[in-house]
Amino acid sequence: MRLFAEDTNPSARAPTRDRLLGGRVVILQPRSGYRAAIDPVLLAAAVAAAPGESVLDAGCGTGAAALCLAARSPEVRVVGLERDPEIAALARESVALNGWEGRVRVITGDLLRPPGELRRTGFSWVMSNPPHLEPSRARPPAEGGRRAARIESVSLADWIAACLARLLPGGRIVLVHRADRLADLLAALRGRSGEITVFPLWPKAEEPARRVLVRARKGSRAPCRLLPGLVLHRADGTFTEAAEAILREAEPLAW
């Protein structure tokens, strides 16, 4: 997904100032390293939080998912948790640029060893875009931020367990991940949650899914569901009408 760039300082060390959701969200991002694509935008669209509910964005990075959710659901309280202090600081600046300090808060800390205030707090929803690659199967990028965003420093099972620990009873977790890790996702959720719903993201019609959205309810024993999912691109590479509605017009994802 192309971002709307608003660079006012071309310095190689200065962050870029970009926009998401058709211009509704302003986000600061490093010029090099991990930069938001469509995954966090789709992740936010998959969270159907009701007014007054709380959402934790676990491993929020520069805040793309948290900010997109805040733009679409103004009566929801969002907390982002990010381990990298510099990236967390950028996310806080983005929150301020959008004027959402009263609704979005970014905390610096480790998901597996969360700050005390998070250990004392339960959330209605946890959303997360975890690192997608196992260390044994990946060539580490040279840039540290990109490496941290892409390659697991803890197992996917431990990451999901930590996310579930932050949920209130009956709360929901939503994850976006690689389709080839679906078996790992289901194994990590099974026994701790139910009502597991798998939503494939198809690059084009008749192409294999590369990403999946997975939602589950903590403590539930309801059966798993596989939905038709979403085709992202037409044959010519442009976004489909359904994808445009989510990525540009801030429509929620239809589960």
N, C-alpha and C positions, 0 to 999 in steps of 0.2 A: 504494500500500500504506500503510495506516495504521500508525504506529509507536506503541508503548506509551510514553507520556510519563511521566517521573519528576521533573518540575521541582521543585526545592527552593528555588530562588532566582528570583523573578519579574522580576528586573532586566532591563531591555530590552537591556543589553549582555552579560548572562551567557549562556553557551551552554545549550541545552536538553540534558537527559539522557534519551535514548530507548533503546528496545530493539528488536532485530531477531531473526529466527528464533524467533518464539514466546517471546521473553524470554531466549534463550540468550546474546545479545550485548548489552552495554551500549555505547552510542556517544554521544559529545558532539558537538553540531552547532551552528553559528551559528543564531541565531534568524531572521536574514534572509540571503538568498543561497542558494547551492545546498545542498539537503538531500537525503539519500538517499531514493530511491524503490525500485522493484523491480529496476532494471537492475543495480546492483552485487551484489545478492543472487543473481540469476540467473547473473551472470558467475562468481561464486565457485562456484556449483553445477556449472558447466560444466568446472571444472578437476579432472581425475581424477589428481591427483598421488599417487604411491606414497609410503609411509613412507620418510623420509630424503631425499626430493627437495626442491629449493628452488624457490620461486615468487617472481617479482618482480611487484608490483602497480604498473604504470607510470602515474603521475598518480593517486595513491591518494586524494587529497582527505582527508576526515576518517577514512578507513580502513574504510569499510563492507565492501567486497569482501574486504580482507585479514582483517578480523575474522571475517567469516562463514566464510571458508575455514579459519581457525584453529579455529573452533568445530566444524567438520565433519571436519577432518583434523588431529587433535592431534599427529601424528608428522611433519608437514610444516613446514619452515622457511619463513617468509614475510617478505619485505622490501618495504616500501612506499616509493615515491619520490614526493615532493611538492614542487613549486616554491615554493609560498606558505609562508613560515615560520610564520605564525600558524595556518594550517590544519594544517600538519605537527605543530605543538605540540599541537593538540587531538587529533590522531590518537594521539600518544604518550600523552597522558593517558588516552585510551580503552583503549589497550593495557594500561596499568597498572591501570585500574579492573577489567579482566577478569582480571588476574593472569597475563598471557601475555608478560611481558617476555623470558622465555627463548626464546620461539618466534616472536615478531613484533617486527620492528624497523622504525622509520620514519626515513628519511633525507631531509634537505632538499636538494634539488638539481634541476637541469634535465635532462630526459630526453635532449635533444640534445647537452648538454654535461655528461655525468654526472660525479659525483665520482670521484676516483681509485680508491676502493675498489670501485666498481661496474665501472669499466673493467677491473679485474683479476679480476672475478668472472663466471662463466657460470652461467646458471640453467637448470633443467630445463623450467620453464614461465615464460612471461610472460603476464599477463592485463592487460587495459586497457579502460577505458571512456573513449575519447578525446572531446574536444569534438566535437559532432555537426554543427555548422553552419559553412559557409564564410562568411567575412566579407561577401562580395558578395551573399549571399542572406539575410542576417539583420539584424534590427533589434537593436542591442546593448542588453541590459538595463542599467538605470542602476546597479545594484549590482555592484561589481567582482568579487566572488566568483562570482556567478551568470554574469557575462559570461565569466570565465575558464573556467568549467566547460562552457559551451555553445558558444562561438565559437572557432574555430581561430586560434591564434597562429602555427602552422606548418602546412604542408600535411599532409593525412592520409597521403600517401605517405612524407613525411619521418618522421612519427611512427611508422609501421609499420616503416620501415627501422631506426629507432633501437631499437625493441623487438626486432626480429630480431637486431640486433647484440649484445644482451645474452643471447641464447640459446646454450646449448651445441649442438654439432652433433647433429642429430636431436631437439632440443628442440621444444616446442610453444608456439604463441602462440594465445591465445583473446581475441576481441574482441566487445564488444557495441556495436551501432551502429544507425543508422537504416536501414530497409530500402531507402529510396530512394538510399542511398549504396553499395549492394552492388557495383555495377560498379566504383566507385573502390576498394573494399576488395579485390576480386579482382585488379584491375590492379596494386595495390601489392604483393600477395603473389606474383603469378605471376613465375616465373623465380628467385625466392629460396626458395620453399617449395612443397610439394605436399601430397597427402593433404588437400586443402582440403575442409572439411565445413561446409555451410550449414544452420543450424537456425532456421527462421522462428519468430517469436513472434506468434501471432495474437491480437488483442484479444478477439474473439469468433469463434465458428464462422461461416464464410462472409464474414468481414470481411477486407480486405487486411491483410497483415502490416505493422506499423509499425516493428518492431525485428527484428534478426537477430543470432544468435550465430554467429561464424565461427571455426573452429579450423583450424590448419595446422601441418605439421611442417617445420622448417627443413631444407633440403637434399633433401627428398623429391621424387620425380617421379611419385608415385602420382596417379591421376586424382581429379577433384573429385566430391563427393557432395552431393546435395540430400536432406535428411531431411524427414519429415512435420512436425516441429516440435511446438509446444505451444500449445494454446488456453488463454488465461489466464482468461477470464471466461465465466460462463454468461449466458444472455439477460437475467437480472435484475441483472447487474452484479457478482454475488458471484464469488469465485474458484472455478475448477473444482477438483475433487478432486486432479487431478495437479498443479496450480499450488500448492494448499495444502500438499501434501506437500513441495514444494521450499521455499516461502517461510516456512512455519511449522514444519515438522517436520525441516528440515535434510537432506532426502533429496537425493542427487545427481541431476543431470539425466541422462536416459537418451539417450546419443548413438547 
